[in-house]
Amino acid sequence: MFNIYLFYSKDGFGLNLDLKYLPLPKDFLHILLVDDDAMDRELFREALNSAGLQCRLSEASNGEEGLQVLRGQSLPDLVILDLNMPVKDGRQTLAEIKSDPALRSLPVCIMSTSSAHFDVSKAYESGANLFLVKPLDFRQLVEMVRTLVTLFGKFVSFHSEPAR
């Protein structure tokens, strides 16, 4: 959806397009970021901007919201999922994604402050495609986001969205 405004000025009629609601072309990577920390979500958005990357970014603040987004919109190309969240944590969310026939083919990247061997191995056993430890430095976050978007935007073949 987008808005078109027709206006009149002393120079005549004009047309203004408000494109913020216009869907991005399919060559833009669509990412769903699920993280309860609003600051981490903001830093991720800033990292995308700093890296000069154009992506469609959807956000959710816990696993339950993330699943609602997945079941209510067109599927993203990539889900980035934090592990430790209230309501429904990343482990439970990952398990639900991978057990749902409509969602199981989605690539899921865990991005967590944890680097504990148990968390990493459990995530991969549960179907995560990638496990990243959140960098503490913003420059490293920008580089990680740039690499992630390049990898998934250029080199990964994606699922076909099933009919709903």
mmCIF file of the C-alpha atoms, coordinates in Angstrom:
data_MODEL
# 
_entry.id   MODEL 
# 
loop_
_atom_site.group_PDB 
_atom_site.id 
_atom_site.type_symbol 
_atom_site.label_atom_id 
_atom_site.label_alt_id 
_atom_site.label_comp_id 
_atom_site.label_asym_id 
_atom_site.label_entity_id 
_atom_site.label_seq_id 
_atom_site.pdbx_PDB_ins_code 
_atom_site.Cartn_x 
_atom_site.Cartn_y 
_atom_site.Cartn_z 
_atom_site.occupancy 
_atom_site.B_iso_or_equiv 
_atom_site.pdbx_formal_charge 
_atom_site.auth_seq_id 
_atom_site.auth_comp_id 
_atom_site.auth_asym_id 
_atom_site.auth_atom_id 
_atom_site.pdbx_PDB_model_num 
ATOM 1   C CA . MET A 1 1   ? 0.000  0.000   0.000   1.00 0.00 ? 1   MET A CA 1 
ATOM 2   C CA . PHE A 1 2   ? 1.173  3.516   -0.707  1.00 0.00 ? 2   PHE A CA 1 
ATOM 3   C CA . ASN A 1 3   ? -0.342 6.976   -0.607  1.00 0.00 ? 3   ASN A CA 1 
ATOM 4   C CA . ILE A 1 4   ? -0.732 9.361   -3.524  1.00 0.00 ? 4   ILE A CA 1 
ATOM 5   C CA . TYR A 1 5   ? -1.366 13.028  -2.810  1.00 0.00 ? 5   TYR A CA 1 
ATOM 6   C CA . LEU A 1 6   ? -2.713 15.362  -5.460  1.00 0.00 ? 6   LEU A CA 1 
ATOM 7   C CA . PHE A 1 7   ? -2.217 19.032  -4.634  1.00 0.00 ? 7   PHE A CA 1 
ATOM 8   C CA . TYR A 1 8   ? -2.641 22.449  -6.177  1.00 0.00 ? 8   TYR A CA 1 
ATOM 9   C CA . SER A 1 9   ? -0.189 25.284  -5.839  1.00 0.00 ? 9   SER A CA 1 
ATOM 10  C CA . LYS A 1 10  ? 0.360  28.583  -7.667  1.00 0.00 ? 10  LYS A CA 1 
ATOM 11  C CA . ASP A 1 11  ? 2.384  26.601  -10.216 1.00 0.00 ? 11  ASP A CA 1 
ATOM 12  C CA . GLY A 1 12  ? -0.487 24.231  -10.937 1.00 0.00 ? 12  GLY A CA 1 
ATOM 13  C CA . PHE A 1 13  ? -1.364 20.701  -9.943  1.00 0.00 ? 13  PHE A CA 1 
ATOM 14  C CA . GLY A 1 14  ? 1.208  18.343  -8.491  1.00 0.00 ? 14  GLY A CA 1 
ATOM 15  C CA . LEU A 1 15  ? 1.533  14.773  -7.434  1.00 0.00 ? 15  LEU A CA 1 
ATOM 16  C CA . ASN A 1 16  ? 3.315  13.491  -4.360  1.00 0.00 ? 16  ASN A CA 1 
ATOM 17  C CA . LEU A 1 17  ? 3.919  9.803   -3.679  1.00 0.00 ? 17  LEU A CA 1 
ATOM 18  C CA . ASP A 1 18  ? 4.361  8.623   -0.105  1.00 0.00 ? 18  ASP A CA 1 
ATOM 19  C CA . LEU A 1 19  ? 6.380  5.454   -0.670  1.00 0.00 ? 19  LEU A CA 1 
ATOM 20  C CA . LYS A 1 20  ? 6.861  4.385   2.922   1.00 0.00 ? 20  LYS A CA 1 
ATOM 21  C CA . TYR A 1 21  ? 4.044  1.866   2.522   1.00 0.00 ? 21  TYR A CA 1 
ATOM 22  C CA . LEU A 1 22  ? 5.127  0.665   -0.892  1.00 0.00 ? 22  LEU A CA 1 
ATOM 23  C CA . PRO A 1 23  ? 6.423  -2.908  -0.745  1.00 0.00 ? 23  PRO A CA 1 
ATOM 24  C CA . LEU A 1 24  ? 10.110 -3.209  -1.535  1.00 0.00 ? 24  LEU A CA 1 
ATOM 25  C CA . PRO A 1 25  ? 11.078 -5.104  -4.667  1.00 0.00 ? 25  PRO A CA 1 
ATOM 26  C CA . LYS A 1 26  ? 11.744 -8.800  -4.096  1.00 0.00 ? 26  LYS A CA 1 
ATOM 27  C CA . ASP A 1 27  ? 15.482 -8.264  -4.536  1.00 0.00 ? 27  ASP A CA 1 
ATOM 28  C CA . PHE A 1 28  ? 15.489 -6.645  -1.087  1.00 0.00 ? 28  PHE A CA 1 
ATOM 29  C CA . LEU A 1 29  ? 16.159 -9.072  1.733   1.00 0.00 ? 29  LEU A CA 1 
ATOM 30  C CA . HIS A 1 30  ? 13.274 -9.293  4.220   1.00 0.00 ? 30  HIS A CA 1 
ATOM 31  C CA . ILE A 1 31  ? 14.501 -9.910  7.774   1.00 0.00 ? 31  ILE A CA 1 
ATOM 32  C CA . LEU A 1 32  ? 12.420 -10.590 10.866  1.00 0.00 ? 32  LEU A CA 1 
ATOM 33  C CA . LEU A 1 33  ? 14.362 -9.533  13.980  1.00 0.00 ? 33  LEU A CA 1 
ATOM 34  C CA . VAL A 1 34  ? 13.009 -11.042 17.210  1.00 0.00 ? 34  VAL A CA 1 
ATOM 35  C CA . ASP A 1 35  ? 14.684 -9.537  20.276  1.00 0.00 ? 35  ASP A CA 1 
ATOM 36  C CA . ASP A 1 36  ? 13.225 -8.292  23.561  1.00 0.00 ? 36  ASP A CA 1 
ATOM 37  C CA . ASP A 1 37  ? 15.892 -5.597  23.965  1.00 0.00 ? 37  ASP A CA 1 
ATOM 38  C CA . ALA A 1 38  ? 14.671 -2.405  22.259  1.00 0.00 ? 38  ALA A CA 1 
ATOM 39  C CA . MET A 1 39  ? 18.226 -1.009  22.271  1.00 0.00 ? 39  MET A CA 1 
ATOM 40  C CA . ASP A 1 40  ? 19.541 -4.096  20.447  1.00 0.00 ? 40  ASP A CA 1 
ATOM 41  C CA . ARG A 1 41  ? 16.797 -3.725  17.820  1.00 0.00 ? 41  ARG A CA 1 
ATOM 42  C CA . GLU A 1 42  ? 17.683 -0.051  17.414  1.00 0.00 ? 42  GLU A CA 1 
ATOM 43  C CA . LEU A 1 43  ? 21.395 -0.875  17.088  1.00 0.00 ? 43  LEU A CA 1 
ATOM 44  C CA . PHE A 1 44  ? 20.573 -3.486  14.437  1.00 0.00 ? 44  PHE A CA 1 
ATOM 45  C CA . ARG A 1 45  ? 18.581 -0.879  12.451  1.00 0.00 ? 45  ARG A CA 1 
ATOM 46  C CA . GLU A 1 46  ? 21.456 1.606   12.800  1.00 0.00 ? 46  GLU A CA 1 
ATOM 47  C CA . ALA A 1 47  ? 23.953 -1.048  11.702  1.00 0.00 ? 47  ALA A CA 1 
ATOM 48  C CA . LEU A 1 48  ? 21.887 -1.696  8.558   1.00 0.00 ? 48  LEU A CA 1 
ATOM 49  C CA . ASN A 1 49  ? 21.859 2.037   7.829   1.00 0.00 ? 49  ASN A CA 1 
ATOM 50  C CA . SER A 1 50  ? 25.562 2.492   8.603   1.00 0.00 ? 50  SER A CA 1 
ATOM 51  C CA . ALA A 1 51  ? 26.433 -0.374  6.287   1.00 0.00 ? 51  ALA A CA 1 
ATOM 52  C CA . GLY A 1 52  ? 24.348 1.244   3.550   1.00 0.00 ? 52  GLY A CA 1 
ATOM 53  C CA . LEU A 1 53  ? 22.124 -1.816  3.261   1.00 0.00 ? 53  LEU A CA 1 
ATOM 54  C CA . GLN A 1 54  ? 18.537 -1.707  2.074   1.00 0.00 ? 54  GLN A CA 1 
ATOM 55  C CA . CYS A 1 55  ? 16.437 -4.412  3.660   1.00 0.00 ? 55  CYS A CA 1 
ATOM 56  C CA . ARG A 1 56  ? 12.878 -4.792  4.725   1.00 0.00 ? 56  ARG A CA 1 
ATOM 57  C CA . LEU A 1 57  ? 13.069 -5.189  8.500   1.00 0.00 ? 57  LEU A CA 1 
ATOM 58  C CA . SER A 1 58  ? 10.158 -6.489  10.561  1.00 0.00 ? 58  SER A CA 1 
ATOM 59  C CA . GLU A 1 59  ? 10.524 -6.609  14.338  1.00 0.00 ? 59  GLU A CA 1 
ATOM 60  C CA . ALA A 1 60  ? 9.064  -8.451  17.307  1.00 0.00 ? 60  ALA A CA 1 
ATOM 61  C CA . SER A 1 61  ? 9.929  -8.116  20.995  1.00 0.00 ? 61  SER A CA 1 
ATOM 62  C CA . ASN A 1 62  ? 9.441  -11.768 21.999  1.00 0.00 ? 62  ASN A CA 1 
ATOM 63  C CA . GLY A 1 63  ? 8.930  -15.173 20.464  1.00 0.00 ? 63  GLY A CA 1 
ATOM 64  C CA . GLU A 1 64  ? 5.136  -15.059 20.671  1.00 0.00 ? 64  GLU A CA 1 
ATOM 65  C CA . GLU A 1 65  ? 5.053  -11.773 18.726  1.00 0.00 ? 65  GLU A CA 1 
ATOM 66  C CA . GLY A 1 66  ? 7.550  -13.204 16.262  1.00 0.00 ? 66  GLY A CA 1 
ATOM 67  C CA . LEU A 1 67  ? 5.332  -16.205 15.563  1.00 0.00 ? 67  LEU A CA 1 
ATOM 68  C CA . GLN A 1 68  ? 2.326  -13.890 15.117  1.00 0.00 ? 68  GLN A CA 1 
ATOM 69  C CA . VAL A 1 69  ? 4.298  -11.882 12.555  1.00 0.00 ? 69  VAL A CA 1 
ATOM 70  C CA . LEU A 1 70  ? 5.313  -15.071 10.732  1.00 0.00 ? 70  LEU A CA 1 
ATOM 71  C CA . ARG A 1 71  ? 1.750  -16.352 10.626  1.00 0.00 ? 71  ARG A CA 1 
ATOM 72  C CA . GLY A 1 72  ? 0.246  -13.017 9.639   1.00 0.00 ? 72  GLY A CA 1 
ATOM 73  C CA . GLN A 1 73  ? 2.451  -11.627 6.864   1.00 0.00 ? 73  GLN A CA 1 
ATOM 74  C CA . SER A 1 74  ? 4.450  -12.729 3.897   1.00 0.00 ? 74  SER A CA 1 
ATOM 75  C CA . LEU A 1 75  ? 7.325  -14.838 5.121   1.00 0.00 ? 75  LEU A CA 1 
ATOM 76  C CA . PRO A 1 76  ? 10.698 -13.168 5.603   1.00 0.00 ? 76  PRO A CA 1 
ATOM 77  C CA . ASP A 1 77  ? 13.843 -14.434 3.923   1.00 0.00 ? 77  ASP A CA 1 
ATOM 78  C CA . LEU A 1 78  ? 15.646 -14.677 7.251   1.00 0.00 ? 78  LEU A CA 1 
ATOM 79  C CA . VAL A 1 79  ? 14.656 -14.809 10.927  1.00 0.00 ? 79  VAL A CA 1 
ATOM 80  C CA . ILE A 1 80  ? 17.153 -13.442 13.441  1.00 0.00 ? 80  ILE A CA 1 
ATOM 81  C CA . LEU A 1 81  ? 16.244 -14.727 16.869  1.00 0.00 ? 81  LEU A CA 1 
ATOM 82  C CA . ASP A 1 82  ? 17.530 -13.850 20.336  1.00 0.00 ? 82  ASP A CA 1 
ATOM 83  C CA . LEU A 1 83  ? 17.625 -16.712 22.847  1.00 0.00 ? 83  LEU A CA 1 
ATOM 84  C CA . ASN A 1 84  ? 16.739 -15.122 26.176  1.00 0.00 ? 84  ASN A CA 1 
ATOM 85  C CA . MET A 1 85  ? 13.386 -13.336 26.002  1.00 0.00 ? 85  MET A CA 1 
ATOM 86  C CA . PRO A 1 86  ? 10.237 -13.139 28.114  1.00 0.00 ? 86  PRO A CA 1 
ATOM 87  C CA . VAL A 1 87  ? 6.848  -14.623 27.159  1.00 0.00 ? 87  VAL A CA 1 
ATOM 88  C CA . LYS A 1 88  ? 8.365  -17.147 24.703  1.00 0.00 ? 88  LYS A CA 1 
ATOM 89  C CA . ASP A 1 89  ? 12.136 -17.452 24.492  1.00 0.00 ? 89  ASP A CA 1 
ATOM 90  C CA . GLY A 1 90  ? 14.181 -18.132 21.389  1.00 0.00 ? 90  GLY A CA 1 
ATOM 91  C CA . ARG A 1 91  ? 14.546 -21.847 22.099  1.00 0.00 ? 91  ARG A CA 1 
ATOM 92  C CA . GLN A 1 92  ? 10.763 -22.348 22.233  1.00 0.00 ? 92  GLN A CA 1 
ATOM 93  C CA . THR A 1 93  ? 10.262 -20.111 19.205  1.00 0.00 ? 93  THR A CA 1 
ATOM 94  C CA . LEU A 1 94  ? 12.858 -22.000 17.175  1.00 0.00 ? 94  LEU A CA 1 
ATOM 95  C CA . ALA A 1 95  ? 11.194 -25.304 18.095  1.00 0.00 ? 95  ALA A CA 1 
ATOM 96  C CA . GLU A 1 96  ? 7.786  -24.006 16.955  1.00 0.00 ? 96  GLU A CA 1 
ATOM 97  C CA . ILE A 1 97  ? 9.189  -22.617 13.694  1.00 0.00 ? 97  ILE A CA 1 
ATOM 98  C CA . LYS A 1 98  ? 10.890 -25.900 12.849  1.00 0.00 ? 98  LYS A CA 1 
ATOM 99  C CA . SER A 1 99  ? 7.824  -27.994 13.756  1.00 0.00 ? 99  SER A CA 1 
ATOM 100 C CA . ASP A 1 100 ? 5.430  -25.925 11.613  1.00 0.00 ? 100 ASP A CA 1 
ATOM 101 C CA . PRO A 1 101 ? 5.304  -27.198 7.993   1.00 0.00 ? 101 PRO A CA 1 
ATOM 102 C CA . ALA A 1 102 ? 4.615  -23.670 6.703   1.00 0.00 ? 102 ALA A CA 1 
ATOM 103 C CA . LEU A 1 103 ? 7.638  -22.201 8.518   1.00 0.00 ? 103 LEU A CA 1 
ATOM 104 C CA . ARG A 1 104 ? 10.229 -24.970 8.876   1.00 0.00 ? 104 ARG A CA 1 
ATOM 105 C CA . SER A 1 105 ? 12.153 -24.093 5.710   1.00 0.00 ? 105 SER A CA 1 
ATOM 106 C CA . LEU A 1 106 ? 12.842 -20.542 6.919   1.00 0.00 ? 106 LEU A CA 1 
ATOM 107 C CA . PRO A 1 107 ? 16.498 -19.865 7.651   1.00 0.00 ? 107 PRO A CA 1 
ATOM 108 C CA . VAL A 1 108 ? 16.861 -18.998 11.342  1.00 0.00 ? 108 VAL A CA 1 
ATOM 109 C CA . CYS A 1 109 ? 19.931 -17.271 12.710  1.00 0.00 ? 109 CYS A CA 1 
ATOM 110 C CA . ILE A 1 110 ? 20.360 -17.181 16.471  1.00 0.00 ? 110 ILE A CA 1 
ATOM 111 C CA . MET A 1 111 ? 21.974 -13.940 17.630  1.00 0.00 ? 111 MET A CA 1 
ATOM 112 C CA . SER A 1 112 ? 22.640 -13.986 21.353  1.00 0.00 ? 112 SER A CA 1 
ATOM 113 C CA . THR A 1 113 ? 24.992 -12.640 23.992  1.00 0.00 ? 113 THR A CA 1 
ATOM 114 C CA . SER A 1 114 ? 25.532 -16.265 25.029  1.00 0.00 ? 114 SER A CA 1 
ATOM 115 C CA . SER A 1 115 ? 28.432 -18.218 23.626  1.00 0.00 ? 115 SER A CA 1 
ATOM 116 C CA . ALA A 1 116 ? 27.906 -21.156 25.982  1.00 0.00 ? 116 ALA A CA 1 
ATOM 117 C CA . HIS A 1 117 ? 28.598 -24.499 24.318  1.00 0.00 ? 117 HIS A CA 1 
ATOM 118 C CA . PHE A 1 118 ? 25.214 -25.838 25.498  1.00 0.00 ? 118 PHE A CA 1 
ATOM 119 C CA . ASP A 1 119 ? 23.313 -22.930 23.881  1.00 0.00 ? 119 ASP A CA 1 
ATOM 120 C CA . VAL A 1 120 ? 25.220 -23.227 20.598  1.00 0.00 ? 120 VAL A CA 1 
ATOM 121 C CA . SER A 1 121 ? 24.896 -27.008 20.285  1.00 0.00 ? 121 SER A CA 1 
ATOM 122 C CA . LYS A 1 122 ? 21.229 -27.018 21.382  1.00 0.00 ? 122 LYS A CA 1 
ATOM 123 C CA . ALA A 1 123 ? 20.414 -24.313 18.819  1.00 0.00 ? 123 ALA A CA 1 
ATOM 124 C CA . TYR A 1 124 ? 21.957 -26.308 15.978  1.00 0.00 ? 124 TYR A CA 1 
ATOM 125 C CA . GLU A 1 125 ? 20.300 -29.528 17.165  1.00 0.00 ? 125 GLU A CA 1 
ATOM 126 C CA . SER A 1 126 ? 16.959 -27.680 17.139  1.00 0.00 ? 126 SER A CA 1 
ATOM 127 C CA . GLY A 1 127 ? 17.384 -26.547 13.539  1.00 0.00 ? 127 GLY A CA 1 
ATOM 128 C CA . ALA A 1 128 ? 19.131 -23.159 13.681  1.00 0.00 ? 128 ALA A CA 1 
ATOM 129 C CA . ASN A 1 129 ? 21.038 -22.430 10.496  1.00 0.00 ? 129 ASN A CA 1 
ATOM 130 C CA . LEU A 1 130 ? 23.557 -20.104 12.105  1.00 0.00 ? 130 LEU A CA 1 
ATOM 131 C CA . PHE A 1 131 ? 24.567 -19.030 15.612  1.00 0.00 ? 131 PHE A CA 1 
ATOM 132 C CA . LEU A 1 132 ? 26.109 -15.582 16.076  1.00 0.00 ? 132 LEU A CA 1 
ATOM 133 C CA . VAL A 1 133 ? 27.337 -13.996 19.290  1.00 0.00 ? 133 VAL A CA 1 
ATOM 134 C CA . LYS A 1 134 ? 26.246 -10.365 19.550  1.00 0.00 ? 134 LYS A CA 1 
ATOM 135 C CA . PRO A 1 135 ? 29.315 -8.165  19.234  1.00 0.00 ? 135 PRO A CA 1 
ATOM 136 C CA . LEU A 1 136 ? 29.957 -5.597  21.942  1.00 0.00 ? 136 LEU A CA 1 
ATOM 137 C CA . ASP A 1 137 ? 31.438 -3.047  19.531  1.00 0.00 ? 137 ASP A CA 1 
ATOM 138 C CA . PHE A 1 138 ? 29.179 -1.186  17.074  1.00 0.00 ? 138 PHE A CA 1 
ATOM 139 C CA . ARG A 1 139 ? 31.739 -1.384  14.247  1.00 0.00 ? 139 ARG A CA 1 
ATOM 140 C CA . GLN A 1 140 ? 31.823 -5.153  14.637  1.00 0.00 ? 140 GLN A CA 1 
ATOM 141 C CA . LEU A 1 141 ? 28.010 -5.229  14.578  1.00 0.00 ? 141 LEU A CA 1 
ATOM 142 C CA . VAL A 1 142 ? 28.002 -3.244  11.323  1.00 0.00 ? 142 VAL A CA 1 
ATOM 143 C CA . GLU A 1 143 ? 30.493 -5.691  9.797   1.00 0.00 ? 143 GLU A CA 1 
ATOM 144 C CA . MET A 1 144 ? 28.528 -8.700  11.042  1.00 0.00 ? 144 MET A CA 1 
ATOM 145 C CA . VAL A 1 145 ? 25.242 -7.295  9.662   1.00 0.00 ? 145 VAL A CA 1 
ATOM 146 C CA . ARG A 1 146 ? 26.934 -6.457  6.326   1.00 0.00 ? 146 ARG A CA 1 
ATOM 147 C CA . THR A 1 147 ? 28.293 -10.013 6.075   1.00 0.00 ? 147 THR A CA 1 
ATOM 148 C CA . LEU A 1 148 ? 24.973 -11.579 7.073   1.00 0.00 ? 148 LEU A CA 1 
ATOM 149 C CA . VAL A 1 149 ? 22.975 -9.535  4.551   1.00 0.00 ? 149 VAL A CA 1 
ATOM 150 C CA . THR A 1 150 ? 25.537 -10.216 1.821   1.00 0.00 ? 150 THR A CA 1 
ATOM 151 C CA . LEU A 1 151 ? 25.474 -13.935 2.548   1.00 0.00 ? 151 LEU A CA 1 
ATOM 152 C CA . PHE A 1 152 ? 21.690 -14.275 2.702   1.00 0.00 ? 152 PHE A CA 1 
ATOM 153 C CA . GLY A 1 153 ? 20.996 -11.595 0.109   1.00 0.00 ? 153 GLY A CA 1 
ATOM 154 C CA . LYS A 1 154 ? 23.322 -12.885 -2.612  1.00 0.00 ? 154 LYS A CA 1 
ATOM 155 C CA . PHE A 1 155 ? 24.381 -16.457 -2.008  1.00 0.00 ? 155 PHE A CA 1 
ATOM 156 C CA . VAL A 1 156 ? 21.552 -18.316 -0.269  1.00 0.00 ? 156 VAL A CA 1 
ATOM 157 C CA . SER A 1 157 ? 18.655 -19.824 -2.197  1.00 0.00 ? 157 SER A CA 1 
ATOM 158 C CA . PHE A 1 158 ? 15.374 -19.278 -0.405  1.00 0.00 ? 158 PHE A CA 1 
ATOM 159 C CA . HIS A 1 159 ? 12.210 -21.254 0.130   1.00 0.00 ? 159 HIS A CA 1 
ATOM 160 C CA . SER A 1 160 ? 9.105  -20.776 -1.955  1.00 0.00 ? 160 SER A CA 1 
ATOM 161 C CA . GLU A 1 161 ? 6.314  -19.318 0.109   1.00 0.00 ? 161 GLU A CA 1 
ATOM 162 C CA . PRO A 1 162 ? 3.536  -21.886 0.426   1.00 0.00 ? 162 PRO A CA 1 
ATOM 163 C CA . ALA A 1 163 ? -0.031 -20.891 -0.316  1.00 0.00 ? 163 ALA A CA 1 
ATOM 164 C CA . ARG A 1 164 ? -1.914 -19.975 2.824   1.00 0.00 ? 164 ARG A CA 1 
# 
